[in-house]
Amino acid sequence: MSDAQSRLERRSVKALESCGYECLRLTGRDRWNILALSQTDAILVKVARDAPTPEETEDLKSLRCPENCRKIIHRWRRRARLPDVLVL
């Protein structure tokens, strides 16, 4: 994992924690980078610098998860304070 990717993941964790989630970084995973948990739901997060390709998006959408689990992509644009959030 590159330093840049790690930095983006830490920024995503910080943003999610500010919304009340407890986060676990999923190191060594290809698809999901963060699992964010609250008392009522869970979020699987893919952290990226660039927008995912349509094939990557479809791959992430197709993965099964529990009903109370959302799947999102945090896309970090350069110099952005918060990520663009794509809900899958």
VEXSE-941124 format. One record per atom (N, C-alpha, C, O): atom name; x, y, z; residue in three letters. Coordinates in pm, whole numbers, plus 50000, padded with zeros to 5 digits. Layout:
BEGIN
a CA, u X, v Y, w Z, r ALA $
...
This chain:
BEGIN
a N, u 50084, v 49883, w 50000, r MET $
a CA, u 50000, v 50000, w 50000, r MET $
a C, u 50089, v 50124, w 50000, r MET $
a O, u 50187, v 50131, w 50074, r MET $
a N, u 50055, v 50218, w 49919, r SER $
a CA, u 50137, v 50339, w 49909, r SER $
a C, u 50107, v 50433, w 50025, r SER $
a O, u 50004, v 50424, w 50091, r SER $
a N, u 50201, v 50524, w 50049, r ASP $
a CA, u 50181, v 50625, w 50153, r ASP $
a C, u 50062, v 50714, w 50120, r ASP $
a O, u 49987, v 50753, w 50210, r ASP $
a N, u 50044, v 50745, w 49993, r ALA $
a CA, u 49932, v 50830, w 49952, r ALA $
a C, u 49799, v 50761, w 49982, r ALA $
a O, u 49706, v 50825, w 50031, r ALA $
a N, u 49790, v 50632, w 49952, r GLN $
a CA, u 49667, v 50558, w 49979, r GLN $
a C, u 49640, v 50552, w 50129, r GLN $
a O, u 49526, v 50569, w 50172, r GLN $
a N, u 49743, v 50527, w 50207, r SER $
a CA, u 49727, v 50523, w 50353, r SER $
a C, u 49678, v 50656, w 50407, r SER $
a O, u 49593, v 50661, w 50495, r SER $
a N, u 49732, v 50764, w 50353, r ARG $
a CA, u 49690, v 50898, w 50396, r ARG $
a C, u 49543, v 50922, w 50364, r ARG $
a O, u 49470, v 50978, w 50447, r ARG $
a N, u 49499, v 50881, w 50245, r LEU $
a CA, u 49359, v 50898, w 50208, r LEU $
a C, u 49268, v 50814, w 50298, r LEU $
a O, u 49160, v 50859, w 50337, r LEU $
a N, u 49311, v 50694, w 50330, r GLU $
a CA, u 49232, v 50609, w 50419, r GLU $
a C, u 49221, v 50671, w 50557, r GLU $
a O, u 49113, v 50670, w 50617, r GLU $
a N, u 49330, v 50726, w 50609, r ARG $
a CA, u 49325, v 50792, w 50740, r ARG $
a C, u 49231, v 50912, w 50737, r ARG $
a O, u 49160, v 50937, w 50834, r ARG $
a N, u 49231, v 50985, w 50628, r ARG $
a CA, u 49141, v 51100, w 50615, r ARG $
a C, u 48995, v 51053, w 50612, r ARG $
a O, u 48908, v 51117, w 50672, r ARG $
a N, u 48970, v 50942, w 50543, r SER $
a CA, u 48834, v 50887, w 50540, r SER $
a C, u 48791, v 50841, w 50678, r SER $
a O, u 48677, v 50864, w 50719, r SER $
a N, u 48881, v 50775, w 50751, r VAL $
a CA, u 48851, v 50731, w 50887, r VAL $
a C, u 48815, v 50852, w 50973, r VAL $
a O, u 48718, v 50848, w 51048, r VAL $
a N, u 48893, v 50957, w 50963, r LYS $
a CA, u 48867, v 51078, w 51043, r LYS $
a C, u 48730, v 51136, w 51010, r LYS $
a O, u 48656, v 51177, w 51100, r LYS $
a N, u 48695, v 51141, w 50881, r ALA $
a CA, u 48565, v 51195, w 50840, r ALA $
a C, u 48451, v 51108, w 50894, r ALA $
a O, u 48350, v 51160, w 50941, r ALA $
a N, u 48466, v 50977, w 50887, r LEU $
a CA, u 48362, v 50886, w 50936, r LEU $
a C, u 48350, v 50892, w 51088, r LEU $
a O, u 48240, v 50890, w 51142, r LEU $
a N, u 48464, v 50899, w 51157, r GLU $
a CA, u 48460, v 50908, w 51303, r GLU $
a C, u 48393, v 51037, w 51348, r GLU $
a O, u 48328, v 51039, w 51452, r GLU $
a N, u 48408, v 51145, w 51272, r SER $
a CA, u 48342, v 51270, w 51308, r SER $
a C, u 48189, v 51260, w 51294, r SER $
a O, u 48116, v 51344, w 51347, r SER $
a N, u 48143, v 51158, w 51222, r CYS $
a CA, u 47999, v 51133, w 51208, r CYS $
a C, u 47951, v 51027, w 51306, r CYS $
a O, u 47835, v 50985, w 51300, r CYS $
a N, u 48038, v 50983, w 51397, r GLY $
a CA, u 47998, v 50891, w 51501, r GLY $
a C, u 48026, v 50744, w 51474, r GLY $
a O, u 47981, v 50659, w 51551, r GLY $
a N, u 48098, v 50712, w 51370, r TYR $
a CA, u 48130, v 50573, w 51339, r TYR $
a C, u 48262, v 50532, w 51404, r TYR $
a O, u 48352, v 50613, w 51422, r TYR $
a N, u 48270, v 50405, w 51440, r GLU $
a CA, u 48396, v 50345, w 51479, r GLU $
a C, u 48449, v 50274, w 51355, r GLU $
a O, u 48374, v 50204, w 51287, r GLU $
a N, u 48576, v 50292, w 51325, r CYS $
a CA, u 48630, v 50244, w 51198, r CYS $
a C, u 48739, v 50141, w 51217, r CYS $
a O, u 48816, v 50145, w 51313, r CYS $
a N, u 48743, v 50050, w 51124, r LEU $
a CA, u 48847, v 49948, w 51117, r LEU $
a C, u 48903, v 49950, w 50975, r LEU $
a O, u 48830, v 49928, w 50878, r LEU $
a N, u 49033, v 49978, w 50965, r ARG $
a CA, u 49097, v 49975, w 50832, r ARG $
a C, u 49122, v 49831, w 50794, r ARG $
a O, u 49179, v 49755, w 50872, r ARG $
a N, u 49081, v 49794, w 50674, r LEU $
a CA, u 49094, v 49657, w 50625, r LEU $
a C, u 49218, v 49648, w 50538, r LEU $
a O, u 49208, v 49649, w 50415, r LEU $
a N, u 49333, v 49639, w 50600, r THR $
a CA, u 49458, v 49635, w 50525, r THR $
a C, u 49470, v 49503, w 50450, r THR $
a O, u 49428, v 49398, w 50498, r THR $
a N, u 49529, v 49511, w 50333, r GLY $
a CA, u 49549, v 49392, w 50252, r GLY $
a C, u 49427, v 49349, w 50174, r GLY $
a O, u 49428, v 49242, w 50113, r GLY $
a N, u 49324, v 49428, w 50175, r ARG $
a CA, u 49202, v 49396, w 50101, r ARG $
a C, u 49203, v 49471, w 49969, r ARG $
a O, u 49247, v 49586, w 49962, r ARG $
a N, u 49154, v 49407, w 49863, r ASP $
a CA, u 49151, v 49471, w 49733, r ASP $
a C, u 49027, v 49558, w 49715, r ASP $
a O, u 49035, v 49667, w 49659, r ASP $
a N, u 48914, v 49509, w 49761, r ARG $
a CA, u 48790, v 49580, w 49731, r ARG $
a C, u 48758, v 49688, w 49832, r ARG $
a O, u 48734, v 49803, w 49794, r ARG $
a N, u 48756, v 49655, w 49959, r TRP $
a CA, u 48713, v 49750, w 50062, r TRP $
a C, u 48832, v 49787, w 50149, r TRP $
a O, u 48916, v 49704, w 50180, r TRP $
a N, u 48837, v 49915, w 50187, r ASN $
a CA, u 48947, v 49965, w 50268, r ASN $
a C, u 48910, v 49988, w 50414, r ASN $
a O, u 48995, v 49979, w 50502, r ASN $
a N, u 48781, v 50018, w 50438, r ILE $
a CA, u 48737, v 50055, w 50573, r ILE $
a C, u 48602, v 49991, w 50602, r ILE $
a O, u 48514, v 49985, w 50515, r ILE $
a N, u 48587, v 49944, w 50725, r LEU $
a CA, u 48457, v 49903, w 50777, r LEU $
a C, u 48422, v 50003, w 50885, r LEU $
a O, u 48495, v 50014, w 50984, r LEU $
a N, u 48313, v 50075, w 50869, r ALA $
a CA, u 48268, v 50175, w 50965, r ALA $
a C, u 48140, v 50125, w 51031, r ALA $
a O, u 48046, v 50085, w 50963, r ALA $
a N, u 48139, v 50126, w 51165, r LEU $
a CA, u 48026, v 50072, w 51240, r LEU $
a C, u 47965, v 50176, w 51332, r LEU $
a O, u 48036, v 50255, w 51396, r LEU $
a N, u 47832, v 50175, w 51338, r SER $
a CA, u 47760, v 50255, w 51437, r SER $
a C, u 47664, v 50160, w 51508, r SER $
a O, u 47666, v 50040, w 51481, r SER $
a N, u 47582, v 50211, w 51597, r GLN $
a CA, u 47487, v 50125, w 51667, r GLN $
a C, u 47375, v 50079, w 51575, r GLN $
a O, u 47308, v 49979, w 51605, r GLN $
a N, u 47353, v 50149, w 51464, r THR $
a CA, u 47239, v 50115, w 51378, r THR $
a C, u 47276, v 50063, w 51241, r THR $
a O, u 47193, v 50000, w 51175, r THR $
a N, u 47398, v 50088, w 51196, r ASP $
a CA, u 47433, v 50042, w 51061, r ASP $
a C, u 47583, v 50022, w 51046, r ASP $
a O, u 47662, v 50050, w 51137, r ASP $
a N, u 47619, v 49974, w 50929, r ALA $
a CA, u 47759, v 49952, w 50894, r ALA $
a C, u 47781, v 50005, w 50753, r ALA $
a O, u 47689, v 50010, w 50672, r ALA $
a N, u 47904, v 50045, w 50727, r ILE $
a CA, u 47939, v 50096, w 50594, r ILE $
a C, u 48070, v 50030, w 50551, r ILE $
a O, u 48168, v 50029, w 50625, r ILE $
a N, u 48069, v 49976, w 50430, r LEU $
a CA, u 48192, v 49931, w 50365, r LEU $
a C, u 48239, v 50045, w 50276, r LEU $
a O, u 48160, v 50097, w 50196, r LEU $
a N, u 48364, v 50085, w 50288, r VAL $
a CA, u 48415, v 50202, w 50217, r VAL $
a C, u 48533, v 50164, w 50128, r VAL $
a O, u 48628, v 50099, w 50172, r VAL $
a N, u 48525, v 50205, w 50003, r LYS $
a CA, u 48637, v 50197, w 49909, r LYS $
a C, u 48693, v 50337, w 49900, r LYS $
a O, u 48620, v 50432, w 49869, r LYS $
a N, u 48822, v 50353, w 49925, r VAL $
a CA, u 48886, v 50484, w 49921, r VAL $
a C, u 48968, v 50492, w 49792, r VAL $
a O, u 49044, v 50401, w 49760, r VAL $
a N, u 48950, v 50602, w 49718, r ALA $
a CA, u 49019, v 50614, w 49589, r ALA $
a C, u 49054, v 50759, w 49560, r ALA $
a O, u 48989, v 50852, w 49608, r ALA $
a N, u 49156, v 50776, w 49480, r ARG $
a CA, u 49192, v 50909, w 49431, r ARG $
a C, u 49114, v 50939, w 49304, r ARG $
a O, u 49065, v 51051, w 49284, r ARG $
a N, u 49101, v 50840, w 49218, r ASP $
a CA, u 49032, v 50857, w 49090, r ASP $
a C, u 48895, v 50790, w 49094, r ASP $
a O, u 48871, v 50700, w 49175, r ASP $
a N, u 48808, v 50834, w 49009, r ALA $
a CA, u 48676, v 50772, w 48999, r ALA $
a C, u 48691, v 50628, w 48953, r ALA $
a O, u 48774, v 50599, w 48867, r ALA $
a N, u 48613, v 50538, w 49008, r PRO $
a CA, u 48623, v 50398, w 48967, r PRO $
a C, u 48570, v 50379, w 48825, r PRO $
a O, u 48485, v 50455, w 48778, r PRO $
a N, u 48622, v 50279, w 48759, r THR $
a CA, u 48571, v 50247, w 48625, r THR $
a C, u 48432, v 50187, w 48640, r THR $
a O, u 48395, v 50141, w 48748, r THR $
a N, u 48354, v 50186, w 48533, r PRO $
a CA, u 48222, v 50122, w 48541, r PRO $
a C, u 48232, v 49975, w 48583, r PRO $
a O, u 48145, v 49925, w 48655, r PRO $
a N, u 48336, v 49906, w 48539, r GLU $
a CA, u 48354, v 49765, w 48577, r GLU $
a C, u 48381, v 49752, w 48727, r GLU $
a O, u 48325, v 49663, w 48792, r GLU $
a N, u 48466, v 49839, w 48782, r GLU $
a CA, u 48494, v 49836, w 48925, r GLU $
a C, u 48367, v 49867, w 49006, r GLU $
a O, u 48340, v 49802, w 49107, r GLU $
a N, u 48291, v 49964, w 48960, r THR $
a CA, u 48168, v 50000, w 49028, r THR $
a C, u 48071, v 49883, w 49029, r THR $
a O, u 48011, v 49854, w 49133, r THR $
a N, u 48054, v 49817, w 48918, r GLU $
a CA, u 47964, v 49702, w 48910, r GLU $
a C, u 48013, v 49588, w 48999, r GLU $
a O, u 47933, v 49520, w 49062, r GLU $
a N, u 48144, v 49567, w 49003, r ASP $
a CA, u 48200, v 49463, w 49088, r ASP $
a C, u 48168, v 49491, w 49235, r ASP $
a O, u 48127, v 49401, w 49308, r ASP $
a N, u 48186, v 49615, w 49278, r LEU $
a CA, u 48157, v 49651, w 49416, r LEU $
a C, u 48008, v 49641, w 49447, r LEU $
a O, u 47970, v 49595, w 49554, r LEU $
a N, u 47924, v 49682, w 49354, r LYS $
a CA, u 47779, v 49673, w 49372, r LYS $
a C, u 47732, v 49529, w 49386, r LYS $
a O, u 47640, v 49500, w 49461, r LYS $
a N, u 47796, v 49439, w 49313, r SER $
a CA, u 47750, v 49300, w 49308, r SER $
a C, u 47781, v 49221, w 49435, r SER $
a O, u 47722, v 49115, w 49456, r SER $
a N, u 47871, v 49268, w 49517, r LEU $
a CA, u 47905, v 49196, w 49640, r LEU $
a C, u 47790, v 49201, w 49739, r LEU $
a O, u 47732, v 49307, w 49764, r LEU $
a N, u 47758, v 49086, w 49795, r ARG $
a CA, u 47648, v 49078, w 49889, r ARG $
a C, u 47692, v 49127, w 50027, r ARG $
a O, u 47806, v 49107, w 50068, r ARG $
a N, u 47598, v 49191, w 50096, r CYS $
a CA, u 47623, v 49234, w 50232, r CYS $
a C, u 47490, v 49240, w 50306, r CYS $
a O, u 47385, v 49241, w 50241, r CYS $
a N, u 47490, v 49245, w 50439, r PRO $
a CA, u 47365, v 49252, w 50516, r PRO $
a C, u 47283, v 49376, w 50481, r PRO $
a O, u 47336, v 49474, w 50429, r PRO $
a N, u 47154, v 49370, w 50510, r GLU $
a CA, u 47064, v 49481, w 50476, r GLU $
a C, u 47103, v 49613, w 50542, r GLU $
a O, u 47086, v 49719, w 50482, r GLU $
a N, u 47155, v 49606, w 50663, r ASN $
a CA, u 47189, v 49731, w 50733, r ASN $
a C, u 47332, v 49778, w 50702, r ASN $
a O, u 47387, v 49861, w 50774, r ASN $
a N, u 47390, v 49725, w 50596, r CYS $
a CA, u 47525, v 49763, w 50556, r CYS $
a C, u 47520, v 49835, w 50422, r CYS $
a O, u 47466, v 49783, w 50324, r CYS $
a N, u 47575, v 49955, w 50420, r ARG $
a CA, u 47582, v 50032, w 50295, r ARG $
a C, u 47720, v 50016, w 50235, r ARG $
a O, u 47816, v 49986, w 50305, r ARG $
a N, u 47729, v 50037, w 50105, r LYS $
a CA, u 47857, v 50034, w 50034, r LYS $
a C, u 47876, v 50171, w 49970, r LYS $
a O, u 47790, v 50220, w 49897, r LYS $
a N, u 47991, v 50233, w 49999, r ILE $
a CA, u 48019, v 50365, w 49942, r ILE $
a C, u 48163, v 50372, w 49892, r ILE $
a O, u 48249, v 50293, w 49930, r ILE $
a N, u 48184, v 50470, w 49807, r ILE $
a CA, u 48319, v 50502, w 49760, r ILE $
a C, u 48350, v 50644, w 49806, r ILE $
a O, u 48272, v 50736, w 49783, r ILE $
a N, u 48465, v 50661, w 49872, r HIS $
a CA, u 48517, v 50793, w 49906, r HIS $
a C, u 48619, v 50829, w 49800, r HIS $
a O, u 48726, v 50768, w 49793, r HIS $
a N, u 48587, v 50925, w 49718, r ARG $
a CA, u 48681, v 50972, w 49616, r ARG $
a C, u 48740, v 51104, w 49662, r ARG $
a O, u 48668, v 51202, w 49683, r ARG $
a N, u 48871, v 51105, w 49678, r TRP $
a CA, u 48940, v 51224, w 49726, r TRP $
a C, u 49000, v 51301, w 49609, r TRP $
a O, u 49092, v 51254, w 49542, r TRP $
a N, u 48946, v 51420, w 49586, r ARG $
a CA, u 49005, v 51509, w 49484, r ARG $
a C, u 49120, v 51585, w 49549, r ARG $
a O, u 49123, v 51605, w 49670, r ARG $
a N, u 49212, v 51626, w 49469, r ARG $
a CA, u 49327, v 51700, w 49519, r ARG $
a C, u 49282, v 51828, w 49591, r ARG $
a O, u 49195, v 51901, w 49542, r ARG $
a N, u 49342, v 51852, w 49706, r ARG $
a CA, u 49315, v 51969, w 49790, r ARG $
a C, u 49173, v 51975, w 49846, r ARG $
a O, u 49131, v 52079, w 49897, r ARG $
a N, u 49098, v 51867, w 49838, r ALA $
a CA, u 48962, v 51865, w 49892, r ALA $
a C, u 48966, v 51843, w 50043, r ALA $
a O, u 49050, v 51769, w 50094, r ALA $
a N, u 48875, v 51907, w 50112, r ARG $
a CA, u 48868, v 51890, w 50258, r ARG $
a C, u 48786, v 51767, w 50295, r ARG $
a O, u 48809, v 51705, w 50400, r ARG $
a N, u 48693, v 51731, w 50210, r LEU $
a CA, u 48609, v 51613, w 50230, r LEU $
a C, u 48601, v 51535, w 50099, r LEU $
a O, u 48619, v 51592, w 49992, r LEU $
a N, u 48574, v 51405, w 50109, r PRO $
a CA, u 48566, v 51327, w 49985, r PRO $
a C, u 48433, v 51343, w 49915, r PRO $
a O, u 48332, v 51378, w 49976, r PRO $
a N, u 48433, v 51315, w 49784, r ASP $
a CA, u 48307, v 51295, w 49714, r ASP $
a C, u 48260, v 51157, w 49756, r ASP $
a O, u 48339, v 51064, w 49762, r ASP $
a N, u 48133, v 51144, w 49785, r VAL $
a CA, u 48080, v 51016, w 49834, r VAL $
a C, u 47985, v 50961, w 49728, r VAL $
a O, u 47887, v 51025, w 49692, r VAL $
a N, u 48016, v 50843, w 49680, r LEU $
a CA, u 47931, v 50773, w 49584, r LEU $
a C, u 47869, v 50655, w 49656, r LEU $
a O, u 47940, v 50564, w 49698, r LEU $
a N, u 47737, v 50657, w 49672, r VAL $
a CA, u 47665, v 50547, w 49736, r VAL $
a C, u 47632, v 50444, w 49630, r VAL $
a O, u 47574, v 50476, w 49526, r VAL $
a N, u 47669, v 50320, w 49657, r LEU $
a CA, u 47645, v 50213, w 49560, r LEU $
a C, u 47513, v 50143, w 49585, r LEU $
a O, u 47477, v 50050, w 49512, r LEU $
